[in-house]
Amino acid sequence: MKFQLSIGNIFQSIPKNLETESFDELLNSGSVKIERILSQGHFSPKSGWYDQEENEWVIVLHGKGCLLFEDGSSIELKAGDYINIPAHKRHKVTWTDPDDVTVWLAVFYR
């Protein structure tokens, strides 16, 4: 598979106020996908869980948020914190900072 050179800035084009959460795919090789996620007071629906086929490594680059896992454990992530979530580890976002945009970088891999 041949890749094209792509250049960008993770902090470019961030609105001051987000009405809806934003998901921007930065790279997808088929086996690895990288997304920038922007949240501001957004959270997962009360019913349902993320239950992904891929592992997910995620880091908070700016802001903060909280993840809840189906087993009842939770973790608050702030700028610089990362977590590796194994495939099928059911989770959801329960809170993101309503006063500032949270910038997540998520790497999905098999």
PDB file as gemmi writes it, atoms N, CA and C in Angstrom:
CRYST1    1.000    1.000    1.000  90.00  90.00  90.00 P 1                      
ATOM      1  N   MET A   1       0.845  -1.173   0.000  1.00  0.00           N  
ATOM      2  CA  MET A   1       0.000   0.000   0.000  1.00  0.00           C  
ATOM      3  C   MET A   1       0.888   1.234   0.000  1.00  0.00           C  
ATOM      4  N   LYS A   2       0.577   2.165  -0.857  1.00  0.00           N  
ATOM      5  CA  LYS A   2       1.370   3.372  -0.976  1.00  0.00           C  
ATOM      6  C   LYS A   2       0.653   4.519  -0.268  1.00  0.00           C  
ATOM      7  N   PHE A   3       1.382   5.241   0.565  1.00  0.00           N  
ATOM      8  CA  PHE A   3       0.822   6.371   1.289  1.00  0.00           C  
ATOM      9  C   PHE A   3       1.283   7.661   0.668  1.00  0.00           C  
ATOM     10  N   GLN A   4       0.413   8.659   0.741  1.00  0.00           N  
ATOM     11  CA  GLN A   4       0.764   9.992   0.282  1.00  0.00           C  
ATOM     12  C   GLN A   4       1.224  10.815   1.472  1.00  0.00           C  
ATOM     13  N   LEU A   5       2.140  11.723   1.223  1.00  0.00           N  
ATOM     14  CA  LEU A   5       2.596  12.642   2.251  1.00  0.00           C  
ATOM     15  C   LEU A   5       1.439  13.547   2.636  1.00  0.00           C  
ATOM     16  N   SER A   6       1.165  13.643   3.917  1.00  0.00           N  
ATOM     17  CA  SER A   6       0.143  14.576   4.383  1.00  0.00           C  
ATOM     18  C   SER A   6       0.676  15.308   5.602  1.00  0.00           C  
ATOM     19  N   ILE A   7       0.423  16.607   5.629  1.00  0.00           N  
ATOM     20  CA  ILE A   7       0.922  17.465   6.699  1.00  0.00           C  
ATOM     21  C   ILE A   7      -0.253  18.243   7.265  1.00  0.00           C  
ATOM     22  N   GLY A   8      -0.289  18.394   8.561  1.00  0.00           N  
ATOM     23  CA  GLY A   8      -1.354  19.164   9.191  1.00  0.00           C  
ATOM     24  C   GLY A   8      -0.942  19.585  10.584  1.00  0.00           C  
ATOM     25  N   ASN A   9      -1.874  20.165  11.290  1.00  0.00           N  
ATOM     26  CA  ASN A   9      -1.654  20.569  12.669  1.00  0.00           C  
ATOM     27  C   ASN A   9      -2.879  20.150  13.464  1.00  0.00           C  
ATOM     28  N   ILE A  10      -2.681  19.368  14.506  1.00  0.00           N  
ATOM     29  CA  ILE A  10      -3.776  18.805  15.294  1.00  0.00           C  
ATOM     30  C   ILE A  10      -4.634  19.891  15.938  1.00  0.00           C  
ATOM     31  N   PHE A  11      -4.050  21.080  16.178  1.00  0.00           N  
ATOM     32  CA  PHE A  11      -4.769  22.169  16.834  1.00  0.00           C  
ATOM     33  C   PHE A  11      -5.355  23.176  15.838  1.00  0.00           C  
ATOM     34  N   GLN A  12      -5.263  22.872  14.558  1.00  0.00           N  
ATOM     35  CA  GLN A  12      -5.787  23.759  13.520  1.00  0.00           C  
ATOM     36  C   GLN A  12      -7.299  23.585  13.396  1.00  0.00           C  
ATOM     37  N   SER A  13      -7.983  24.665  13.105  1.00  0.00           N  
ATOM     38  CA  SER A  13      -9.424  24.656  12.816  1.00  0.00           C  
ATOM     39  C   SER A  13     -10.268  24.128  13.977  1.00  0.00           C  
ATOM     40  N   ILE A  14      -9.926  24.545  15.183  1.00  0.00           N  
ATOM     41  CA  ILE A  14     -10.727  24.172  16.351  1.00  0.00           C  
ATOM     42  C   ILE A  14     -11.660  25.335  16.673  1.00  0.00           C  
ATOM     43  N   PRO A  15     -12.972  25.106  16.574  1.00  0.00           N  
ATOM     44  CA  PRO A  15     -13.904  26.186  16.913  1.00  0.00           C  
ATOM     45  C   PRO A  15     -13.885  26.473  18.418  1.00  0.00           C  
ATOM     46  N   LYS A  16     -14.244  27.687  18.795  1.00  0.00           N  
ATOM     47  CA  LYS A  16     -14.275  28.058  20.217  1.00  0.00           C  
ATOM     48  C   LYS A  16     -15.432  27.386  20.937  1.00  0.00           C  
ATOM     49  N   ASN A  17     -16.546  27.184  20.250  1.00  0.00           N  
ATOM     50  CA  ASN A  17     -17.702  26.510  20.836  1.00  0.00           C  
ATOM     51  C   ASN A  17     -18.192  25.447  19.868  1.00  0.00           C  
ATOM     52  N   LEU A  18     -18.356  24.247  20.375  1.00  0.00           N  
ATOM     53  CA  LEU A  18     -18.800  23.120  19.555  1.00  0.00           C  
ATOM     54  C   LEU A  18     -20.248  22.788  19.878  1.00  0.00           C  
ATOM     55  N   GLU A  19     -21.102  22.838  18.876  1.00  0.00           N  
ATOM     56  CA  GLU A  19     -22.489  22.421  19.086  1.00  0.00           C  
ATOM     57  C   GLU A  19     -22.590  20.901  19.090  1.00  0.00           C  
ATOM     58  N   THR A  20     -21.796  20.251  18.245  1.00  0.00           N  
ATOM     59  CA  THR A  20     -21.772  18.791  18.193  1.00  0.00           C  
ATOM     60  C   THR A  20     -20.325  18.324  18.281  1.00  0.00           C  
ATOM     61  N   GLU A  21     -20.159  17.123  18.770  1.00  0.00           N  
ATOM     62  CA  GLU A  21     -18.823  16.544  18.840  1.00  0.00           C  
ATOM     63  C   GLU A  21     -18.293  16.348  17.424  1.00  0.00           C  
ATOM     64  N   SER A  22     -16.995  16.501  17.245  1.00  0.00           N  
ATOM     65  CA  SER A  22     -16.379  16.428  15.921  1.00  0.00           C  
ATOM     66  C   SER A  22     -15.404  15.255  15.856  1.00  0.00           C  
ATOM     67  N   PHE A  23     -15.504  14.452  14.786  1.00  0.00           N  
ATOM     68  CA  PHE A  23     -14.612  13.320  14.541  1.00  0.00           C  
ATOM     69  C   PHE A  23     -13.945  13.533  13.191  1.00  0.00           C  
ATOM     70  N   ASP A  24     -12.619  13.693  13.191  1.00  0.00           N  
ATOM     71  CA  ASP A  24     -11.871  13.921  11.959  1.00  0.00           C  
ATOM     72  C   ASP A  24     -10.872  12.788  11.754  1.00  0.00           C  
ATOM     73  N   GLU A  25     -11.057  12.013  10.680  1.00  0.00           N  
ATOM     74  CA  GLU A  25     -10.129  10.931  10.371  1.00  0.00           C  
ATOM     75  C   GLU A  25      -8.873  11.537   9.765  1.00  0.00           C  
ATOM     76  N   LEU A  26      -7.735  11.294  10.396  1.00  0.00           N  
ATOM     77  CA  LEU A  26      -6.463  11.840   9.933  1.00  0.00           C  
ATOM     78  C   LEU A  26      -5.698  10.849   9.069  1.00  0.00           C  
ATOM     79  N   LEU A  27      -5.894   9.551   9.342  1.00  0.00           N  
ATOM     80  CA  LEU A  27      -5.198   8.509   8.581  1.00  0.00           C  
ATOM     81  C   LEU A  27      -5.972   7.210   8.721  1.00  0.00           C  
ATOM     82  N   ASN A  28      -6.013   6.451   7.645  1.00  0.00           N  
ATOM     83  CA  ASN A  28      -6.622   5.121   7.692  1.00  0.00           C  
ATOM     84  C   ASN A  28      -5.873   4.221   6.724  1.00  0.00           C  
ATOM     85  N   SER A  29      -5.131   3.251   7.291  1.00  0.00           N  
ATOM     86  CA  SER A  29      -4.354   2.331   6.453  1.00  0.00           C  
ATOM     87  C   SER A  29      -5.067   0.996   6.275  1.00  0.00           C  
ATOM     88  N   GLY A  30      -6.236   0.846   6.879  1.00  0.00           N  
ATOM     89  CA  GLY A  30      -6.924  -0.438   6.875  1.00  0.00           C  
ATOM     90  C   GLY A  30      -6.692  -1.175   8.177  1.00  0.00           C  
ATOM     91  N   SER A  31      -5.441  -1.199   8.656  1.00  0.00           N  
ATOM     92  CA  SER A  31      -5.147  -1.852   9.931  1.00  0.00           C  
ATOM     93  C   SER A  31      -4.970  -0.858  11.073  1.00  0.00           C  
ATOM     94  N   VAL A  32      -4.754   0.417  10.727  1.00  0.00           N  
ATOM     95  CA  VAL A  32      -4.609   1.487  11.718  1.00  0.00           C  
ATOM     96  C   VAL A  32      -5.426   2.686  11.256  1.00  0.00           C  
ATOM     97  N   LYS A  33      -6.199   3.238  12.188  1.00  0.00           N  
ATOM     98  CA  LYS A  33      -6.954   4.458  11.899  1.00  0.00           C  
ATOM     99  C   LYS A  33      -6.646   5.464  13.005  1.00  0.00           C  
ATOM    100  N   ILE A  34      -6.393   6.717  12.628  1.00  0.00           N  
ATOM    101  CA  ILE A  34      -6.117   7.772  13.589  1.00  0.00           C  
ATOM    102  C   ILE A  34      -7.171   8.856  13.420  1.00  0.00           C  
ATOM    103  N   GLU A  35      -7.793   9.228  14.546  1.00  0.00           N  
ATOM    104  CA  GLU A  35      -8.839  10.242  14.542  1.00  0.00           C  
ATOM    105  C   GLU A  35      -8.517  11.350  15.531  1.00  0.00           C  
ATOM    106  N   ARG A  36      -8.900  12.564  15.155  1.00  0.00           N  
ATOM    107  CA  ARG A  36      -8.942  13.671  16.107  1.00  0.00           C  
ATOM    108  C   ARG A  36     -10.401  13.825  16.506  1.00  0.00           C  
ATOM    109  N   ILE A  37     -10.639  13.848  17.803  1.00  0.00           N  
ATOM    110  CA  ILE A  37     -11.988  14.024  18.321  1.00  0.00           C  
ATOM    111  C   ILE A  37     -12.017  15.304  19.141  1.00  0.00           C  
ATOM    112  N   LEU A  38     -13.000  16.155  18.876  1.00  0.00           N  
ATOM    113  CA  LEU A  38     -13.173  17.399  19.611  1.00  0.00           C  
ATOM    114  C   LEU A  38     -14.477  17.329  20.384  1.00  0.00           C  
ATOM    115  N   SER A  39     -14.407  17.595  21.688  1.00  0.00           N  
ATOM    116  CA  SER A  39     -15.580  17.531  22.560  1.00  0.00           C  
ATOM    117  C   SER A  39     -15.623  18.801  23.413  1.00  0.00           C  
ATOM    118  N   GLN A  40     -16.812  19.265  23.706  1.00  0.00           N  
ATOM    119  CA  GLN A  40     -16.983  20.379  24.639  1.00  0.00           C  
ATOM    120  C   GLN A  40     -18.310  20.179  25.366  1.00  0.00           C  
ATOM    121  N   GLY A  41     -18.239  19.502  26.499  1.00  0.00           N  
ATOM    122  CA  GLY A  41     -19.444  19.191  27.246  1.00  0.00           C  
ATOM    123  C   GLY A  41     -20.208  18.012  26.663  1.00  0.00           C  
ATOM    124  N   HIS A  42     -19.635  17.324  25.700  1.00  0.00           N  
ATOM    125  CA  HIS A  42     -20.310  16.180  25.073  1.00  0.00           C  
ATOM    126  C   HIS A  42     -20.013  14.898  25.840  1.00  0.00           C  
ATOM    127  N   PHE A  43     -20.913  13.935  25.706  1.00  0.00           N  
ATOM    128  CA  PHE A  43     -20.751  12.633  26.343  1.00  0.00           C  
ATOM    129  C   PHE A  43     -21.538  11.611  25.549  1.00  0.00           C  
ATOM    130  N   SER A  44     -21.272  10.342  25.829  1.00  0.00           N  
ATOM    131  CA  SER A  44     -21.950   9.246  25.132  1.00  0.00           C  
ATOM    132  C   SER A  44     -23.411   9.186  25.570  1.00  0.00           C  
ATOM    133  N   PRO A  45     -24.284   8.622  24.721  1.00  0.00           N  
ATOM    134  CA  PRO A  45     -25.676   8.428  25.144  1.00  0.00           C  
ATOM    135  C   PRO A  45     -25.740   7.571  26.411  1.00  0.00           C  
ATOM    136  N   LYS A  46     -26.749   7.800  27.230  1.00  0.00           N  
ATOM    137  CA  LYS A  46     -26.896   7.055  28.494  1.00  0.00           C  
ATOM    138  C   LYS A  46     -27.040   5.554  28.254  1.00  0.00           C  
ATOM    139  N   SER A  47     -27.736   5.169  27.187  1.00  0.00           N  
ATOM    140  CA  SER A  47     -27.868   3.742  26.883  1.00  0.00           C  
ATOM    141  C   SER A  47     -26.844   3.364  25.815  1.00  0.00           C  
ATOM    142  N   GLY A  48     -26.330   2.174  25.918  1.00  0.00           N  
ATOM    143  CA  GLY A  48     -25.362   1.697  24.930  1.00  0.00           C  
ATOM    144  C   GLY A  48     -23.928   1.961  25.343  1.00  0.00           C  
ATOM    145  N   TRP A  49     -23.032   1.220  24.730  1.00  0.00           N  
ATOM    146  CA  TRP A  49     -21.600   1.290  25.016  1.00  0.00           C  
ATOM    147  C   TRP A  49     -20.829   1.267  23.703  1.00  0.00           C  
ATOM    148  N   TYR A  50     -19.625   1.846  23.709  1.00  0.00           N  
ATOM    149  CA  TYR A  50     -18.699   1.588  22.613  1.00  0.00           C  
ATOM    150  C   TYR A  50     -18.193   0.161  22.819  1.00  0.00           C  
ATOM    151  N   ASP A  51     -18.318  -0.677  21.812  1.00  0.00           N  
ATOM    152  CA  ASP A  51     -17.856  -2.060  21.854  1.00  0.00           C  
ATOM    153  C   ASP A  51     -17.197  -2.311  20.499  1.00  0.00           C  
ATOM    154  N   GLN A  52     -15.922  -1.991  20.417  1.00  0.00           N  
ATOM    155  CA  GLN A  52     -15.219  -1.909  19.143  1.00  0.00           C  
ATOM    156  C   GLN A  52     -14.473  -3.184  18.812  1.00  0.00           C  
ATOM    157  N   GLU A  53     -14.383  -3.456  17.529  1.00  0.00           N  
ATOM    158  CA  GLU A  53     -13.610  -4.593  17.019  1.00  0.00           C  
ATOM    159  C   GLU A  53     -12.105  -4.355  17.171  1.00  0.00           C  
ATOM    160  N   GLU A  54     -11.697  -3.093  17.211  1.00  0.00           N  
ATOM    161  CA  GLU A  54     -10.283  -2.740  17.280  1.00  0.00           C  
ATOM    162  C   GLU A  54      -9.899  -2.336  18.695  1.00  0.00           C  
ATOM    163  N   ASN A  55      -8.597  -2.435  18.987  1.00  0.00           N  
ATOM    164  CA  ASN A  55      -8.034  -1.825  20.183  1.00  0.00           C  
ATOM    165  C   ASN A  55      -8.043  -0.315  19.948  1.00  0.00           C  
ATOM    166  N   GLU A  56      -8.083   0.451  21.029  1.00  0.00           N  
ATOM    167  CA  GLU A  56      -8.066   1.911  20.901  1.00  0.00           C  
ATOM    168  C   GLU A  56      -7.078   2.497  21.902  1.00  0.00           C  
ATOM    169  N   TRP A  57      -6.064   3.166  21.376  1.00  0.00           N  
ATOM    170  CA  TRP A  57      -5.140   3.922  22.201  1.00  0.00           C  
ATOM    171  C   TRP A  57      -5.543   5.377  22.044  1.00  0.00           C  
ATOM    172  N   VAL A  58      -5.806   6.058  23.160  1.00  0.00           N  
ATOM    173  CA  VAL A  58      -6.286   7.430  23.085  1.00  0.00           C  
ATOM    174  C   VAL A  58      -5.518   8.306  24.079  1.00  0.00           C  
ATOM    175  N   ILE A  59      -5.214   9.525  23.654  1.00  0.00           N  
ATOM    176  CA  ILE A  59      -4.539  10.509  24.497  1.00  0.00           C  
ATOM    177  C   ILE A  59      -5.328  11.806  24.451  1.00  0.00           C  
ATOM    178  N   VAL A  60      -5.403  12.474  25.596  1.00  0.00           N  
ATOM    179  CA  VAL A  60      -5.995  13.810  25.649  1.00  0.00           C  
ATOM    180  C   VAL A  60      -4.859  14.801  25.443  1.00  0.00           C  
ATOM    181  N   LEU A  61      -4.962  15.594  24.389  1.00  0.00           N  
ATOM    182  CA  LEU A  61      -3.935  16.584  24.084  1.00  0.00           C  
ATOM    183  C   LEU A  61      -4.235  17.929  24.730  1.00  0.00           C  
ATOM    184  N   HIS A  62      -5.526  18.201  24.938  1.00  0.00           N  
ATOM    185  CA  HIS A  62      -5.945  19.457  25.573  1.00  0.00           C  
ATOM    186  C   HIS A  62      -7.304  19.224  26.207  1.00  0.00           C  
ATOM    187  N   GLY A  63      -7.521  19.782  27.391  1.00  0.00           N  
ATOM    188  CA  GLY A  63      -8.808  19.649  28.058  1.00  0.00           C  
ATOM    189  C   GLY A  63      -8.836  18.443  28.958  1.00  0.00           C  
ATOM    190  N   LYS A  64     -10.056  17.925  29.200  1.00  0.00           N  
ATOM    191  CA  LYS A  64     -10.205  16.761  30.069  1.00  0.00           C  
ATOM    192  C   LYS A  64     -11.541  16.089  29.836  1.00  0.00           C  
ATOM    193  N   GLY A  65     -11.593  14.804  30.196  1.00  0.00           N  
ATOM    194  CA  GLY A  65     -12.814  14.020  30.032  1.00  0.00           C  
ATOM    195  C   GLY A  65     -12.775  12.811  30.945  1.00  0.00           C  
ATOM    196  N   CYS A  66     -13.898  12.141  31.049  1.00  0.00           N  
ATOM    197  CA  CYS A  66     -14.008  10.977  31.919  1.00  0.00           C  
ATOM    198  C   CYS A  66     -14.587   9.799  31.143  1.00  0.00           C  
ATOM    199  N   LEU A  67     -13.968   8.628  31.290  1.00  0.00           N  
ATOM    200  CA  LEU A  67     -14.432   7.395  30.674  1.00  0.00           C  
ATOM    201  C   LEU A  67     -14.991   6.472  31.750  1.00  0.00           C  
ATOM    202  N   LEU A  68     -16.096   5.814  31.434  1.00  0.00           N  
ATOM    203  CA  LEU A  68     -16.701   4.818  32.304  1.00  0.00           C  
ATOM    204  C   LEU A  68     -16.653   3.481  31.584  1.00  0.00           C  
ATOM    205  N   PHE A  69     -16.316   2.437  32.321  1.00  0.00           N  
ATOM    206  CA  PHE A  69     -16.270   1.094  31.763  1.00  0.00           C  
ATOM    207  C   PHE A  69     -17.443   0.286  32.300  1.00  0.00           C  
ATOM    208  N   GLU A  70     -17.854  -0.724  31.545  1.00  0.00           N  
ATOM    209  CA  GLU A  70     -19.019  -1.520  31.892  1.00  0.00           C  
ATOM    210  C   GLU A  70     -18.893  -2.160  33.281  1.00  0.00           C  
ATOM    211  N   ASP A  71     -17.665  -2.430  33.722  1.00  0.00           N  
ATOM    212  CA  ASP A  71     -17.472  -3.030  35.051  1.00  0.00           C  
ATOM    213  C   ASP A  71     -17.638  -2.020  36.186  1.00  0.00           C  
ATOM    214  N   GLY A  72     -17.950  -0.760  35.850  1.00  0.00           N  
ATOM    215  CA  GLY A  72     -18.172   0.279  36.860  1.00  0.00           C  
ATOM    216  C   GLY A  72     -16.958   1.132  37.154  1.00  0.00           C  
ATOM    217  N   SER A  73     -15.794   0.742  36.673  1.00  0.00           N  
ATOM    218  CA  SER A  73     -14.602   1.558  36.901  1.00  0.00           C  
ATOM    219  C   SER A  73     -14.635   2.775  35.974  1.00  0.00           C  
ATOM    220  N   SER A  74     -13.983   3.835  36.397  1.00  0.00           N  
ATOM    221  CA  SER A  74     -13.921   5.040  35.567  1.00  0.00           C  
ATOM    222  C   SER A  74     -12.539   5.653  35.706  1.00  0.00           C  
ATOM    223  N   ILE A  75     -12.205   6.493  34.753  1.00  0.00           N  
ATOM    224  CA  ILE A  75     -10.922   7.184  34.766  1.00  0.00           C  
ATOM    225  C   ILE A  75     -11.118   8.577  34.190  1.00  0.00           C  
ATOM    226  N   GLU A  76     -10.545   9.565  34.875  1.00  0.00           N  
ATOM    227  CA  GLU A  76     -10.538  10.923  34.342  1.00  0.00           C  
ATOM    228  C   GLU A  76      -9.204  11.143  33.653  1.00  0.00           C  
ATOM    229  N   LEU A  77      -9.270  11.654  32.443  1.00  0.00           N  
ATOM    230  CA  LEU A  77      -8.070  11.926  31.665  1.00  0.00           C  
ATOM    231  C   LEU A  77      -7.942  13.427  31.472  1.00  0.00           C  
ATOM    232  N   LYS A  78      -6.738  13.942  31.694  1.00  0.00           N  
ATOM    233  CA  LYS A  78      -6.450  15.349  31.446  1.00  0.00           C  
ATOM    234  C   LYS A  78      -5.316  15.429  30.425  1.00  0.00           C  
ATOM    235  N   ALA A  79      -4.973  16.619  29.995  1.00  0.00           N  
ATOM    236  CA  ALA A  79      -3.955  16.789  28.959  1.00  0.00           C  
ATOM    237  C   ALA A  79      -2.692  15.993  29.295  1.00  0.00           C  
ATOM    238  N   GLY A  80      -2.289  15.173  28.347  1.00  0.00           N  
ATOM    239  CA  GLY A  80      -1.099  14.346  28.494  1.00  0.00           C  
ATOM    240  C   GLY A  80      -1.393  12.915  28.913  1.00  0.00           C  
ATOM    241  N   ASP A  81      -2.591  12.669  29.456  1.00  0.00           N  
ATOM    242  CA  ASP A  81      -2.948  11.310  29.889  1.00  0.00           C  
ATOM    243  C   ASP A  81      -3.392  10.473  28.701  1.00  0.00           C  
ATOM    244  N   TYR A  82      -2.988   9.199  28.705  1.00  0.00           N  
ATOM    245  CA  TYR A  82      -3.431   8.278  27.654  1.00  0.00           C  
ATOM    246  C   TYR A  82      -3.856   6.962  28.268  1.00  0.00           C  
ATOM    247  N   ILE A  83      -4.591   6.202  27.480  1.00  0.00           N  
ATOM    248  CA  ILE A  83      -5.074   4.892  27.897  1.00  0.00           C  
ATOM    249  C   ILE A  83      -5.152   3.989  26.669  1.00  0.00           C  
ATOM    250  N   ASN A  84      -4.890   2.718  26.883  1.00  0.00           N  
ATOM    251  CA  ASN A  84      -5.059   1.727  25.830  1.00  0.00           C  
ATOM    252  C   ASN A  84      -6.278   0.880  26.195  1.00  0.00           C  
ATOM    253  N   ILE A  85      -7.282   0.889  25.347  1.00  0.00           N  
ATOM    254  CA  ILE A  85      -8.530   0.168  25.604  1.00  0.00           C  
ATOM    255  C   ILE A  85      -8.570  -1.044  24.678  1.00  0.00           C  
ATOM    256  N   PRO A  86      -8.527  -2.256  25.242  1.00  0.00           N  
ATOM    257  CA  PRO A  86      -8.558  -3.459  24.402  1.00  0.00           C  
ATOM    258  C   PRO A  86      -9.875  -3.568  23.624  1.00  0.00           C  
ATOM    259  N   ALA A  87      -9.816  -4.247  22.502  1.00  0.00           N  
ATOM    260  CA  ALA A  87     -11.027  -4.511  21.711  1.00  0.00           C  
ATOM    261  C   ALA A  87     -12.087  -5.144  22.607  1.00  0.00           C  
ATOM    262  N   HIS A  88     -13.325  -4.735  22.398  1.00  0.00           N  
ATOM    263  CA  HIS A  88     -14.505  -5.239  23.111  1.00  0.00           C  
ATOM    264  C   HIS A  88     -14.542  -4.886  24.600  1.00  0.00           C  
ATOM    265  N   LYS A  89     -13.665  -3.999  25.063  1.00  0.00           N  
ATOM    266  CA  LYS A  89     -13.769  -3.479  26.434  1.00  0.00           C  
ATOM    267  C   LYS A  89     -14.804  -2.363  26.370  1.00  0.00           C  
ATOM    268  N   ARG A  90     -16.011  -2.676  26.816  1.00  0.00           N  
ATOM    269  CA  ARG A  90     -17.139  -1.748  26.659  1.00  0.00           C  
ATOM    270  C   ARG A  90     -16.935  -0.516  27.538  1.00  0.00           C  
ATOM    271  N   HIS A  91     -17.087   0.668  26.906  1.00  0.00           N  
ATOM    272  CA  HIS A  91     -16.832   1.928  27.593  1.00  0.00           C  
ATOM    273  C   HIS A  91     -17.684   3.038  26.996  1.00  0.00           C  
ATOM    274  N   LYS A  92     -17.699   4.163  27.700  1.00  0.00           N  
ATOM    275  CA  LYS A  92     -18.384   5.354  27.196  1.00  0.00           C  
ATOM    276  C   LYS A  92     -17.745   6.582  27.828  1.00  0.00           C  
ATOM    277  N   VAL A  93     -17.973   7.726  27.196  1.00  0.00           N  
ATOM    278  CA  VAL A  93     -17.531   9.014  27.725  1.00  0.00           C  
ATOM    279  C   VAL A  93     -18.677   9.560  28.563  1.00  0.00           C  
ATOM    280  N   THR A  94     -18.406   9.846  29.839  1.00  0.00           N  
ATOM    281  CA  THR A  94     -19.467  10.340  30.716  1.00  0.00           C  
ATOM    282  C   THR A  94     -19.413  11.850  30.920  1.00  0.00           C  
ATOM    283  N   TRP A  95     -18.267  12.470  30.579  1.00  0.00           N  
ATOM    284  CA  TRP A  95     -18.128  13.905  30.817  1.00  0.00           C  
ATOM    285  C   TRP A  95     -16.946  14.446  30.030  1.00  0.00           C  
ATOM    286  N   THR A  96     -17.113  15.615  29.451  1.00  0.00           N  
ATOM    287  CA  THR A  96     -15.986  16.389  28.929  1.00  0.00           C  
ATOM    288  C   THR A  96     -16.187  17.828  29.386  1.00  0.00           C  
ATOM    289  N   ASP A  97     -15.122  18.568  29.482  1.00  0.00           N  
ATOM    290  CA  ASP A  97     -15.139  19.938  29.992  1.00  0.00           C  
ATOM    291  C   ASP A  97     -16.111  20.799  29.182  1.00  0.00           C  
ATOM    292  N   PRO A  98     -17.135  21.356  29.818  1.00  0.00           N  
ATOM    293  CA  PRO A  98     -18.092  22.184  29.083  1.00  0.00           C  
ATOM    294  C   PRO A  98     -17.560  23.579  28.752  1.00  0.00           C  
ATOM    295  N   ASP A  99     -16.473  23.987  29.433  1.00  0.00           N  
ATOM    296  CA  ASP A  99     -15.952  25.346  29.276  1.00  0.00           C  
ATOM    297  C   ASP A  99     -14.769  25.450  28.323  1.00  0.00           C  
ATOM    298  N   ASP A 100     -14.283  24.321  27.846  1.00  0.00           N  
ATOM    299  CA  ASP A 100     -13.110  24.325  26.975  1.00  0.00           C  
ATOM    300  C   ASP A 100     -13.206  23.128  26.025  1.00  0.00           C  
ATOM    301  N   VAL A 101     -12.626  23.256  24.868  1.00  0.00           N  
ATOM    302  CA  VAL A 101     -12.631  22.154  23.909  1.00  0.00           C  
ATOM    303  C   VAL A 101     -11.600  21.112  24.343  1.00  0.00           C  
ATOM    304  N   THR A 102     -12.036  19.859  24.425  1.00  0.00           N  
ATOM    305  CA  THR A 102     -11.131  18.752  24.698  1.00  0.00           C  
ATOM    306  C   THR A 102     -10.701  18.152  23.364  1.00  0.00           C  
ATOM    307  N   VAL A 103      -9.388  18.025  23.189  1.00  0.00           N  
ATOM    308  CA  VAL A 103      -8.813  17.472  21.959  1.00  0.00           C  
ATOM    309  C   VAL A 103      -8.274  16.084  22.291  1.00  0.00           C  
ATOM    310  N   TRP A 104      -8.903  15.070  21.683  1.00  0.00           N  
ATOM    311  CA  TRP A 104      -8.493  13.676  21.845  1.00  0.00           C  
ATOM    312  C   TRP A 104      -7.788  13.233  20.557  1.00  0.00           C  
ATOM    313  N   LEU A 105      -6.784  12.384  20.682  1.00  0.00           N  
ATOM    314  CA  LEU A 105      -6.194  11.718  19.531  1.00  0.00           C  
ATOM    315  C   LEU A 105      -6.369  10.233  19.774  1.00  0.00           C  
ATOM    316  N   ALA A 106      -7.130   9.577  18.893  1.00  0.00           N  
ATOM    317  CA  ALA A 106      -7.445   8.158  19.056  1.00  0.00           C  
ATOM    318  C   ALA A 106      -6.792   7.368  17.928  1.00  0.00           C  
ATOM    319  N   VAL A 107      -6.122   6.295  18.315  1.00  0.00           N  
ATOM    320  CA  VAL A 107      -5.481   5.389  17.360  1.00  0.00           C  
ATOM    321  C   VAL A 107      -6.167   4.034  17.508  1.00  0.00           C  
ATOM    322  N   PHE A 108      -6.847   3.597  16.451  1.00  0.00           N  
ATOM    323  CA  PHE A 108      -7.534   2.309  16.422  1.00  0.00           C  
ATOM    324  C   PHE A 108      -6.641   1.334  15.659  1.00  0.00           C  
ATOM    325  N   TYR A 109      -6.390   0.168  16.252  1.00  0.00           N  
ATOM    326  CA  TYR A 109      -5.512  -0.802  15.601  1.00  0.00           C  
ATOM    327  C   TYR A 109      -5.953  -2.220  15.931  1.00  0.00           C  
ATOM    328  N   ARG A 110      -5.564  -3.144  15.079  1.00  0.00           N  
ATOM    329  CA  ARG A 110      -5.888  -4.565  15.267  1.00  0.00           C  
ATOM    330  C   ARG A 110      -4.710  -5.305  15.865  1.00  0.00           C  
TER     331      ARG A 110                                                      
END                                                                             
